[in-house]
Amino acid sequence: MHQPTGASRPVKDRLSYFTLEKYDNRLIFNRLHLQHRGGIFAWWFDPRREAGRLDRDAVSIIEAARAVSSSGRMRDVALRIKDELGTAHERGGGDPSRYAPLIDHFKTRHREARRQRDDGTLTALTLIIIYLRAEQLGADAAPARDHIDTFISEWTQV
């Protein structure tokens, strides 16, 4: 039976902490409590981190679509994004906190498009989900919205 050779030391407050105990020169993590605020995994739920991920995803999806698709298909994708975002903004009332059910709806349609292997719809729905999630995050995710807005304005004029 292993006996602790050192005392446990709390690293955070009582609600969100983990303890390190030393057993035979090995550190053992007892009690790990995940919270959205504070704690060891706070960096995972950081809105700035998610905004950066959305920006990278938007850029890579747009570049991949440009490399593979024809100009007619790109125009159809841009028009679909514009129409669906207009509908989403009407249903959400312009309040980003009310976009969660809309994002879930688009995720369901995204899964259907993936099953049907419909690349144009898949691209459009992915960019719509990114755009709505970026609106929820606010100013931190403005670059992702800007990339999608630029894509829409560029291809709806063609």
Secondary structure per residue as TSV (DSSP state, phi and psi in degrees):
chain	resnum	aa	ss	phi	psi
A	1	M	-	360.0	133.0
A	2	H	-	-86.2	135.9
A	3	Q	-	-112.7	140.6
A	4	P	-	-63.8	133.5
A	5	T	S	-97.4	-13.2
A	6	G	S	-134.3	162.8
A	7	A	-	-78.7	149.9
A	8	S	-	-72.0	143.1
A	9	R	E	-130.0	119.0
A	10	P	E	-69.4	140.0
A	11	V	-	-98.6	-29.1
A	12	K	S	-128.3	-172.2
A	13	D	-	-71.3	-179.5
A	14	R	S	-65.2	-34.0
A	15	L	S	-76.6	-31.3
A	16	S	S	-135.2	95.8
A	17	Y	-	-155.2	166.8
A	18	F	-	-136.9	155.1
A	19	T	E	-114.7	144.1
A	20	L	E	-107.2	125.8
A	21	E	E	-124.4	141.7
A	22	K	E	-101.3	117.4
A	23	Y	E	-119.0	115.3
A	24	D	T	49.6	49.6
A	25	N	T	62.8	23.7
A	26	R	E	-119.3	139.8
A	27	L	E	-87.7	128.7
A	28	I	E	-113.7	129.5
A	29	F	E	-90.8	111.9
A	30	N	E	-97.1	158.7
A	31	R	-	39.0	102.4
A	32	L	-	-121.1	117.5
A	33	H	-	-116.4	118.4
A	34	L	-	-89.2	134.1
A	35	Q	-	-137.6	153.7
A	36	H	S	-71.9	-28.2
A	37	R	S	-112.2	125.9
A	38	G	S	74.3	-175.8
A	39	G	S	84.6	178.2
A	40	I	T	-71.4	-26.9
A	41	F	T	-103.0	21.6
A	42	A	G	-62.8	-30.8
A	43	W	G	-63.1	-27.3
A	44	W	G	-69.0	-32.2
A	45	F	G	-101.7	17.0
A	46	D	-	-72.5	124.3
A	47	P	H	-60.9	-32.5
A	48	R	H	-66.4	-36.5
A	49	R	H	-65.4	-45.0
A	50	E	H	-65.7	-37.1
A	51	A	H	-62.4	-41.6
A	52	G	H	-63.3	-39.1
A	53	R	H	-65.8	-41.8
A	54	L	H	-62.2	-40.4
A	55	D	H	-63.0	-47.5
A	56	R	H	-62.3	-40.8
A	57	D	H	-65.1	-43.4
A	58	A	H	-61.4	-44.9
A	59	V	H	-63.3	-45.1
A	60	S	H	-68.3	-37.0
A	61	I	H	-68.9	-41.0
A	62	I	H	-65.1	-43.9
A	63	E	H	-63.5	-41.3
A	64	A	H	-65.0	-39.6
A	65	A	H	-66.8	-39.7
A	66	R	H	-64.9	-36.2
A	67	A	H	-71.7	-30.9
A	68	V	H	-101.5	-36.2
A	69	S	S	-92.9	156.8
A	70	S	-	-82.2	168.8
A	71	S	H	-66.8	-33.8
A	72	G	H	-65.0	-41.6
A	73	R	H	-68.9	-37.9
A	74	M	H	-63.8	-38.5
A	75	R	H	-64.1	-42.5
A	76	D	H	-61.8	-40.8
A	77	V	H	-63.5	-46.0
A	78	A	H	-63.3	-42.0
A	79	L	H	-65.8	-38.4
A	80	R	H	-64.3	-42.1
A	81	I	H	-62.3	-44.9
A	82	K	H	-61.7	-44.8
A	83	D	H	-66.0	-46.2
A	84	E	H	-67.0	-37.3
A	85	L	H	-66.8	-37.8
A	86	G	H	-60.8	-44.4
A	87	T	H	-64.2	-42.4
A	88	A	H	-62.9	-40.3
A	89	H	H	-68.2	-34.3
A	90	E	H	-66.3	-44.3
A	91	R	H	-70.4	-36.9
A	92	G	H	-80.8	-14.0
A	93	G	T	71.5	19.7
A	94	G	T	76.4	4.1
A	95	D	-	-102.2	107.5
A	96	P	G	-59.6	-22.7
A	97	S	G	-70.5	-15.4
A	98	R	G	-97.5	11.7
A	99	Y	-	-85.9	-10.2
A	100	A	H	-57.1	-47.3
A	101	P	H	-65.5	-32.6
A	102	L	H	-66.7	-41.9
A	103	I	H	-63.4	-40.6
A	104	D	H	-62.0	-40.3
A	105	H	H	-61.4	-45.7
A	106	F	H	-68.2	-32.3
A	107	K	H	-65.9	-37.3
A	108	T	H	-63.9	-45.4
A	109	R	H	-64.5	-33.6
A	110	H	H	-63.4	-43.4
A	111	R	H	-62.1	-40.5
A	112	E	H	-63.9	-42.2
A	113	A	H	-65.6	-35.7
A	114	R	H	-66.4	-41.7
A	115	R	H	-63.2	-37.5
A	116	Q	H	-84.4	-4.9
A	117	R	T	57.0	43.0
A	118	D	-	-95.6	95.7
A	119	D	H	-64.6	-39.1
A	120	G	H	-64.3	-46.5
A	121	T	H	-66.2	-38.7
A	122	L	H	-61.6	-44.4
A	123	T	H	-63.1	-46.4
A	124	A	H	-61.9	-46.9
A	125	L	H	-66.8	-36.2
A	126	T	H	-62.1	-46.0
A	127	L	H	-68.3	-31.7
A	128	I	H	-66.0	-44.9
A	129	I	H	-61.7	-43.4
A	130	I	H	-62.4	-43.0
A	131	Y	H	-63.0	-47.2
A	132	L	H	-66.2	-39.5
A	133	R	H	-66.6	-36.5
A	134	A	H	-66.1	-35.8
A	135	E	H	-65.9	-35.2
A	136	Q	H	-64.8	-36.0
A	137	L	H	-77.5	-19.6
A	138	G	G	87.5	-142.8
A	139	A	G	-65.6	-28.4
A	140	D	G	-61.5	-31.5
A	141	A	G	-101.0	17.1
A	142	A	H	-59.2	-37.8
A	143	P	H	-60.5	-36.3
A	144	A	H	-64.7	-44.2
A	145	R	H	-63.7	-39.4
A	146	D	H	-63.3	-41.1
A	147	H	H	-62.6	-42.0
A	148	I	H	-70.4	-40.7
A	149	D	H	-61.0	-41.2
A	150	T	H	-63.2	-42.7
A	151	F	H	-60.2	-45.2
A	152	I	H	-63.9	-48.1
A	153	S	H	-66.7	-34.8
A	154	E	H	-66.9	-42.5
A	155	W	H	-94.7	-14.5
A	156	T	H	-81.4	-17.4
A	157	Q	-	-87.1	-11.3
A	158	V	-	-72.3	360.0
